[in-house]
Amino acid sequence: MEAAIPLPFGRVHIAHGRMSVEYLVVDDETTVRLASERDDPVRFVTEALEIGARVLDREQTGANAEFVRAEFEKTARALDAEFVQRARVVAERLDQKVDEVFGPEHGHVTQALARHFGDESSVAVQHRIRAVLSEVSGQMREDLRKQFSADADSNPLAVFQRAHLSAARQIAGEQSEHLRTMNARLEAMKVEIAELRSEKQKLTEIAAVQEKGTAKGRSYEEAVAMAVDAIAVVQGDDCEPVGDLRGEGGRKGDVVVAIGACSGPARGRIVFEAKNSQLSRNRALAELDEAIETRGADFAIFVVPSEDKLPARTRPLREFNGDKMFVVYDPASDERLALEVAYALARARVLMHRGGSEAVDPAAVRAEVERAVLAMENVRRIKTQLTNATGGIDEARKILDFMAGDVRAHLTTIEELLAVAATPAN
């Protein structure tokens, strides 16, 4: 900013809120240039004076504010120093008073507490309480001793003691009697236990005999052999129980059926393994493989008395490896339809495998086999419904008999298809 140039004017008049300047001459180069560039120099001069006046007023105000701020800070520092000094004096006096009242050695409160509660003081409260309690407890013990040692009715325990002694004598006598009775009962129980052990041993032996097949004149293996023989006779096959006969390498296999052996050389063999107990799936299949090898058979059937004794993860009338099958036959029910189906399916498998005749239609045989298995599954399902149903039993039995006849018709069709292989071509 350029330096201000003194203005050579003669008079300045101020009146009624207005100022007038006479003979104003300005030599400032910047002012002259800006005024020459404006269209209205008078207005420019007026604005320049107004703006300059405001700048001067603002600068004067700023100077006054700086002066006030400096004075205020000076006063604040003086007050702060005085407050700090006064606070230090108050704190020192407060520490002195606190030490006089609560000091650990000479404080008024400490001395009063030591006088009333200190162990060294003979007039301490705890010592007085201890003395009073000792006196009262001694007097109470003496009074109780006198009261409870007396045998008079004034003693509240005298009656109780006499009643207790009487009850103890009575209980001792009764206990002795109970012990004598208990000893007698124990002796009797020992004799009874010995008899029960002997009876249990006999029952175990009887169960072992039943397991071997001598109970009721025949075993489960014999019942299966009789049922298989009844089926084989109709087919012209030869059935032979071989459970007690040793084969090649062992005794596996209970019944062996020679297909067509009644009218000529056997065209194949089926072995039946009867089990009245549950085996694992792998163990059952292994026993069927051993039975096939031991008896020189082409197909093996695993027979159990109920579905709960089938190996785990197996179902009846389902083939395994093309030469093994599981079936359920219960001699008590006298229903051997499932055994007939298993027999027919195994017979068809053996004849189709060993027949070698082009007259046999494998597709037709396979279709009839599937229909027979499906029909047997329906029979099994109906049986389950009959077992659990509470009504409609007669109608269900009619359906069952009809479907059983349907199964036998399928078996007859299978036999007719297989019979074609045995008929010599013209």
C-alpha positions as CSV (number, residue, x, y, z in Angstrom):
1,M,0.0,0.0,0.0
2,E,1.4,3.4,-0.9
3,A,1.9,6.1,1.7
4,A,-1.0,8.5,2.3
5,I,-0.5,11.9,0.8
6,P,-1.5,15.0,2.8
7,L,-4.6,16.6,1.4
8,P,-4.3,20.4,0.8
9,F,-7.7,21.5,1.6
10,G,-8.8,24.6,3.3
11,R,-12.0,23.7,5.3
12,V,-13.9,20.8,6.5
13,H,-17.5,21.3,7.5
14,I,-19.6,18.7,9.5
15,A,-23.3,19.4,10.1
16,H,-26.5,17.4,10.2
17,G,-24.7,14.1,9.8
18,R,-22.8,15.2,6.7
19,M,-19.2,16.4,5.9
20,S,-18.1,18.8,3.2
21,V,-14.6,19.5,2.1
22,E,-13.6,22.6,0.2
23,Y,-10.7,22.9,-2.3
24,L,-9.7,19.2,-2.0
25,V,-6.6,18.3,-4.1
26,V,-5.2,14.8,-4.2
27,D,-1.7,14.1,-5.7
28,D,-1.7,10.3,-5.1
29,E,-0.9,8.5,-8.3
30,T,-3.1,5.5,-7.6
31,T,-6.1,7.6,-6.5
32,V,-5.8,9.8,-9.6
33,R,-5.5,6.7,-11.9
34,L,-8.5,5.0,-10.5
35,A,-10.6,8.2,-10.5
36,S,-9.7,8.8,-14.2
37,E,-10.9,5.3,-15.0
38,R,-14.3,5.8,-13.5
39,D,-17.2,7.5,-15.2
40,D,-18.2,9.3,-12.1
41,P,-15.1,10.7,-10.3
42,V,-17.2,12.4,-7.6
43,R,-18.8,9.1,-6.7
44,F,-15.4,7.4,-6.6
45,V,-14.0,10.0,-4.3
46,T,-17.0,9.6,-2.0
47,E,-16.6,5.8,-1.9
48,A,-12.8,6.1,-1.3
49,L,-13.4,8.4,1.7
50,E,-16.1,6.1,3.1
51,I,-13.9,3.0,2.7
52,G,-10.9,4.7,4.2
53,A,-12.9,5.8,7.2
54,R,-14.2,2.3,7.8
55,V,-10.6,0.9,7.6
56,L,-9.4,3.5,10.1
57,D,-12.3,2.7,12.5
58,R,-11.6,-1.1,12.3
59,E,-7.9,-0.6,13.0
60,Q,-8.7,1.6,16.0
61,T,-11.1,-1.0,17.3
62,G,-8.5,-3.8,16.9
63,A,-6.0,-1.8,18.8
64,N,-8.4,-1.3,21.6
65,A,-9.3,-5.1,21.7
66,E,-5.6,-6.0,21.9
67,F,-5.1,-3.6,24.8
68,V,-8.1,-5.1,26.6
69,R,-6.9,-8.7,26.0
70,A,-3.4,-7.9,27.3
71,E,-4.9,-6.3,30.4
72,F,-7.2,-9.3,31.0
73,E,-4.3,-11.8,30.7
74,K,-2.2,-9.8,33.1
75,T,-5.0,-9.7,35.6
76,A,-5.7,-13.5,35.2
77,R,-2.1,-14.3,35.8
78,A,-2.1,-12.3,39.0
79,L,-5.3,-13.9,40.2
80,D,-4.0,-17.4,39.4
81,A,-0.8,-16.8,41.3
82,E,-2.8,-15.5,44.3
83,F,-5.2,-18.5,44.2
84,V,-2.4,-21.0,44.1
85,Q,-0.8,-19.3,47.1
86,R,-4.0,-19.3,49.1
87,A,-4.7,-23.0,48.1
88,R,-1.3,-24.0,49.4
89,V,-1.8,-22.3,52.7
90,V,-5.3,-23.9,53.1
91,A,-3.9,-27.4,52.2
92,E,-1.1,-27.0,54.8
93,R,-3.5,-26.0,57.5
94,L,-5.9,-28.8,56.6
95,D,-3.1,-31.4,56.7
96,Q,-2.1,-30.0,60.1
97,K,-5.7,-30.3,61.5
98,V,-6.2,-33.9,60.1
99,D,-2.9,-35.0,61.6
100,E,-4.0,-33.5,65.0
101,V,-7.3,-35.4,64.9
102,F,-6.4,-38.7,63.1
103,G,-2.6,-39.0,63.5
104,P,-1.4,-42.5,64.1
105,E,0.5,-41.7,67.3
106,H,-0.9,-38.5,68.9
107,G,-4.3,-38.0,67.1
108,H,-7.3,-37.3,69.3
109,V,-9.4,-40.0,67.6
110,T,-6.5,-42.5,67.8
111,Q,-6.0,-41.9,71.5
112,A,-9.7,-42.3,72.2
113,L,-10.0,-45.6,70.2
114,A,-6.9,-46.9,72.0
115,R,-8.3,-46.0,75.3
116,H,-11.7,-47.7,74.7
117,F,-10.7,-50.6,72.5
118,G,-7.0,-51.2,72.9
119,D,-5.8,-54.5,74.4
120,E,-3.4,-52.7,76.8
121,S,-6.3,-50.7,78.3
122,S,-8.0,-52.3,81.3
123,V,-11.2,-50.3,80.7
124,A,-11.4,-51.4,77.0
125,V,-14.9,-52.4,75.8
126,Q,-14.0,-55.9,74.7
127,H,-12.4,-56.7,78.1
128,R,-15.6,-55.6,79.9
129,I,-17.8,-57.7,77.5
130,R,-15.5,-60.7,77.9
131,A,-15.7,-60.5,81.7
132,V,-19.5,-60.2,81.7
133,L,-19.9,-63.1,79.3
134,S,-17.5,-65.3,81.3
135,E,-19.5,-64.6,84.4
136,V,-22.9,-65.3,82.8
137,S,-21.7,-68.4,81.0
138,G,-20.3,-69.8,84.2
139,Q,-23.5,-69.2,86.0
140,M,-25.6,-70.8,83.2
141,R,-23.4,-73.9,83.2
142,E,-23.7,-74.3,86.9
143,D,-27.5,-73.9,86.7
144,L,-27.8,-76.4,83.9
145,R,-25.6,-78.9,85.6
146,K,-27.7,-78.7,88.8
147,Q,-30.9,-78.9,86.8
148,F,-30.1,-81.9,84.5
149,S,-28.1,-83.9,87.2
150,A,-31.1,-84.0,89.5
151,D,-33.4,-87.1,89.3
152,A,-36.5,-85.2,90.4
153,D,-39.4,-84.3,88.1
154,S,-37.9,-80.7,88.0
155,N,-35.3,-82.1,85.6
156,P,-36.9,-82.0,82.1
157,L,-34.7,-84.8,80.9
158,A,-35.5,-87.2,83.7
159,V,-38.7,-88.5,82.2
160,F,-37.1,-88.6,78.7
161,Q,-34.1,-90.6,80.1
162,R,-36.4,-93.2,81.8
163,A,-38.5,-93.5,78.6
164,H,-35.4,-93.8,76.4
165,L,-33.9,-96.6,78.6
166,S,-37.2,-98.5,78.6
167,A,-37.6,-98.2,74.8
168,A,-33.9,-99.2,74.3
169,R,-34.5,-102.4,76.3
170,Q,-37.6,-103.2,74.3
171,I,-36.0,-102.5,71.0
172,A,-33.0,-104.7,72.0
173,G,-35.3,-107.6,72.8
174,E,-37.3,-107.2,69.5
175,Q,-34.1,-106.9,67.5
176,S,-32.7,-110.1,69.0
177,E,-36.0,-111.8,68.0
178,H,-35.8,-110.3,64.5
179,L,-32.3,-111.5,64.1
180,R,-33.2,-115.0,65.1
181,T,-36.1,-114.9,62.6
182,M,-33.8,-113.5,59.9
183,N,-31.2,-116.2,60.4
184,A,-33.9,-118.8,60.0
185,R,-35.1,-117.2,56.8
186,L,-31.6,-116.9,55.5
187,E,-31.1,-120.6,56.0
188,A,-34.4,-121.3,54.2
189,M,-33.4,-119.0,51.4
190,K,-30.0,-120.7,51.0
191,V,-31.8,-124.0,50.6
192,E,-34.2,-122.4,48.1
193,I,-31.3,-120.8,46.2
194,A,-29.6,-124.2,45.9
195,E,-32.8,-125.7,44.6
196,L,-33.2,-122.9,42.1
197,R,-29.6,-123.3,40.9
198,S,-30.2,-127.0,40.4
199,E,-33.4,-126.2,38.5
200,K,-31.7,-123.6,36.4
201,Q,-28.9,-126.0,35.5
202,K,-31.6,-128.5,34.4
203,L,-33.3,-125.9,32.3
204,T,-30.0,-125.0,30.8
205,E,-29.4,-128.6,29.8
206,I,-33.0,-128.8,28.5
207,A,-32.4,-125.6,26.4
208,A,-29.1,-127.1,25.1
209,V,-31.0,-130.3,24.1
210,Q,-33.7,-128.1,22.4
211,E,-31.0,-126.2,20.6
212,K,-29.6,-129.5,19.3
213,G,-33.0,-130.5,18.0
214,T,-34.2,-133.2,20.4
215,A,-37.1,-131.2,21.9
216,K,-40.7,-132.1,20.9
217,G,-39.4,-134.9,18.6
218,R,-37.8,-132.7,16.0
219,S,-35.6,-129.6,15.5
220,Y,-36.0,-126.5,13.4
221,E,-33.6,-128.1,10.8
222,E,-35.8,-131.2,10.7
223,A,-38.9,-129.0,10.2
224,V,-37.3,-127.2,7.3
225,A,-36.2,-130.6,5.9
226,M,-39.8,-131.9,6.0
227,A,-41.2,-128.7,4.4
228,V,-38.5,-128.8,1.6
229,D,-39.1,-132.5,1.0
230,A,-42.9,-131.8,0.6
231,I,-42.1,-129.2,-2.0
232,A,-39.4,-131.3,-3.8
233,V,-41.7,-134.4,-4.2
234,V,-44.2,-132.3,-6.3
235,Q,-41.3,-131.1,-8.5
236,G,-39.9,-134.6,-9.0
237,D,-36.7,-133.6,-7.1
238,D,-34.9,-135.6,-4.5
239,C,-34.5,-134.1,-1.0
240,E,-31.9,-135.4,1.5
241,P,-31.2,-134.1,5.1
242,V,-27.4,-133.9,5.4
243,G,-27.0,-131.9,8.6
244,D,-25.4,-134.9,10.4
245,L,-23.3,-136.0,7.4
246,R,-19.9,-134.7,6.7
247,G,-19.3,-133.2,3.3
248,E,-16.2,-132.1,1.5
249,G,-14.4,-130.0,4.2
250,G,-17.2,-129.7,6.8
251,R,-20.8,-130.1,7.8
252,K,-22.2,-126.9,6.4
253,G,-25.6,-127.3,4.8
254,D,-28.7,-129.0,6.4
255,V,-30.8,-130.1,3.4
256,V,-29.7,-130.8,-0.2
257,V,-32.1,-131.0,-3.1
258,A,-31.1,-132.8,-6.3
259,I,-33.2,-131.3,-9.2
260,G,-34.9,-133.9,-11.3
261,A,-33.1,-136.8,-9.5
262,C,-36.4,-138.8,-9.1
263,S,-36.5,-139.5,-12.9
264,G,-32.9,-139.4,-13.9
265,P,-29.5,-137.8,-13.3
266,A,-29.6,-134.6,-11.1
267,R,-29.6,-131.4,-13.2
268,G,-28.4,-129.3,-10.4
269,R,-28.2,-129.0,-6.6
270,I,-29.8,-126.6,-4.1
271,V,-28.5,-126.5,-0.5
272,F,-30.6,-125.2,2.5
273,E,-29.0,-123.8,5.6
274,A,-31.5,-123.6,8.5
275,K,-30.7,-121.3,11.4
276,N,-32.8,-120.6,14.5
277,S,-30.6,-117.7,15.6
278,Q,-29.5,-114.4,14.0
279,L,-26.2,-114.0,12.3
280,S,-24.5,-111.0,10.7
281,R,-24.9,-110.5,7.0
282,N,-21.3,-111.2,6.2
283,R,-21.3,-114.3,8.4
284,A,-24.5,-115.7,6.9
285,L,-23.2,-115.2,3.3
286,A,-19.9,-116.9,4.3
287,E,-21.8,-119.9,5.6
288,L,-23.8,-120.1,2.4
289,D,-20.6,-120.0,0.4
290,E,-19.2,-122.8,2.6
291,A,-22.4,-124.8,2.2
292,I,-22.2,-124.5,-1.6
293,E,-18.6,-125.7,-1.6
294,T,-19.2,-128.4,1.0
295,R,-22.3,-129.9,-0.7
296,G,-21.3,-129.2,-4.3
297,A,-24.4,-127.2,-4.8
298,D,-25.3,-124.5,-7.4
299,F,-27.5,-122.3,-5.2
300,A,-27.8,-121.8,-1.4
301,I,-30.9,-120.7,0.6
302,F,-30.6,-119.4,4.2
303,V,-33.8,-120.2,6.2
304,V,-34.8,-118.5,9.5
305,P,-38.0,-118.8,11.5
306,S,-38.9,-115.0,11.6
307,E,-37.9,-111.7,10.0
308,D,-36.3,-110.4,13.2
309,K,-33.7,-113.2,12.8
310,L,-32.7,-112.2,9.3
311,P,-29.2,-110.8,9.0
312,A,-29.0,-107.1,9.2
313,R,-29.6,-105.1,6.0
314,T,-31.2,-108.1,4.3
315,R,-34.7,-108.8,3.1
316,P,-36.4,-112.1,2.3
317,L,-36.4,-113.4,-1.3
318,R,-33.6,-111.1,-2.4
319,E,-30.7,-112.8,-4.3
320,F,-27.1,-112.2,-3.5
321,N,-24.3,-112.8,-6.1
322,G,-26.8,-114.7,-8.2
323,D,-26.5,-117.9,-6.1
324,K,-27.7,-117.1,-2.6
325,M,-31.0,-116.1,-1.0
326,F,-32.6,-115.5,2.4
327,V,-36.2,-116.7,3.2
328,V,-38.4,-116.8,6.3
329,Y,-40.2,-120.1,7.2
330,D,-42.0,-120.6,10.5
331,P,-43.1,-124.2,11.1
332,A,-45.6,-123.1,13.8
333,S,-47.6,-121.1,11.2
334,D,-47.7,-124.1,8.8
335,E,-47.4,-121.5,6.0
336,R,-44.6,-122.4,3.5
337,L,-45.5,-120.1,0.6
338,A,-42.4,-118.1,1.0
339,L,-40.3,-121.3,1.1
340,E,-42.0,-122.5,-2.1
341,V,-41.2,-119.2,-3.8
342,A,-37.6,-119.4,-2.7
343,Y,-37.4,-123.0,-3.9
344,A,-38.9,-122.2,-7.3
345,L,-36.6,-119.2,-7.8
346,A,-33.5,-121.2,-6.9
347,R,-34.6,-124.1,-9.1
348,A,-35.2,-121.7,-12.1
349,R,-31.8,-120.1,-11.6
350,V,-30.1,-123.5,-11.5
351,L,-31.9,-124.9,-14.6
352,M,-31.4,-121.7,-16.6
353,H,-27.7,-121.8,-15.7
354,R,-27.1,-125.5,-16.3
355,G,-29.9,-126.5,-18.7
356,G,-28.2,-125.3,-21.9
357,S,-31.4,-125.6,-23.9
358,E,-32.3,-123.0,-26.4
359,A,-36.0,-123.8,-25.9
360,V,-36.0,-121.9,-22.5
361,D,-37.0,-118.3,-22.8
362,P,-34.9,-116.5,-20.2
363,A,-36.8,-113.3,-20.6
364,A,-40.1,-115.0,-19.9
365,V,-38.7,-116.9,-16.9
366,R,-37.2,-113.7,-15.5
367,A,-40.4,-111.8,-15.9
368,E,-42.4,-114.5,-14.1
369,V,-39.8,-114.6,-11.4
370,E,-40.1,-110.8,-10.9
371,R,-43.9,-111.1,-10.8
372,A,-43.7,-113.9,-8.3
373,V,-41.4,-111.9,-6.0
374,L,-43.6,-108.9,-6.3
375,A,-46.7,-110.9,-5.5
376,M,-44.9,-112.4,-2.5
377,E,-44.0,-109.0,-1.3
378,N,-47.7,-108.1,-1.5
379,V,-48.5,-111.2,0.5
380,R,-45.9,-110.3,3.1
381,R,-47.4,-106.8,3.4
382,I,-50.9,-108.1,3.7
383,K,-49.7,-110.4,6.5
384,T,-48.3,-107.5,8.3
385,Q,-51.5,-105.6,8.0
386,L,-53.4,-108.6,9.2
387,T,-51.2,-108.8,12.3
388,N,-51.7,-105.2,13.2
389,A,-55.3,-104.7,12.0
390,T,-58.3,-104.9,14.4
391,G,-61.1,-105.2,11.8
392,G,-61.7,-106.4,8.3
393,I,-59.7,-109.6,8.9
394,D,-61.9,-111.9,6.9
395,E,-61.8,-109.8,3.8
396,A,-58.0,-109.4,4.1
397,R,-57.7,-113.2,4.4
398,K,-59.7,-113.7,1.2
399,I,-57.3,-111.3,-0.6
400,L,-54.4,-113.2,0.9
401,D,-55.7,-116.5,-0.3
402,F,-56.3,-115.1,-3.8
403,M,-52.9,-113.6,-4.0
404,A,-51.3,-116.8,-2.7
405,G,-53.1,-118.7,-5.5
406,D,-51.7,-116.1,-7.9
407,V,-48.2,-116.8,-6.6
408,R,-48.6,-120.5,-7.1
409,A,-49.9,-119.8,-10.7
410,H,-46.7,-117.9,-11.4
411,L,-44.7,-120.8,-10.0
412,T,-46.6,-123.2,-12.3
413,T,-45.9,-121.0,-15.3
414,I,-42.2,-121.0,-14.4
415,E,-42.2,-124.9,-14.2
416,E,-43.9,-125.1,-17.6
417,L,-41.3,-122.8,-19.1
418,L,-38.5,-124.9,-17.6
419,A,-40.2,-128.1,-18.7
420,V,-39.6,-127.1,-22.3
421,A,-35.9,-127.6,-21.7
422,A,-36.5,-131.2,-20.6
423,T,-38.6,-132.1,-23.7
424,P,-36.5,-133.5,-26.6
425,A,-36.9,-131.6,-29.8
426,N,-38.6,-133.5,-32.8
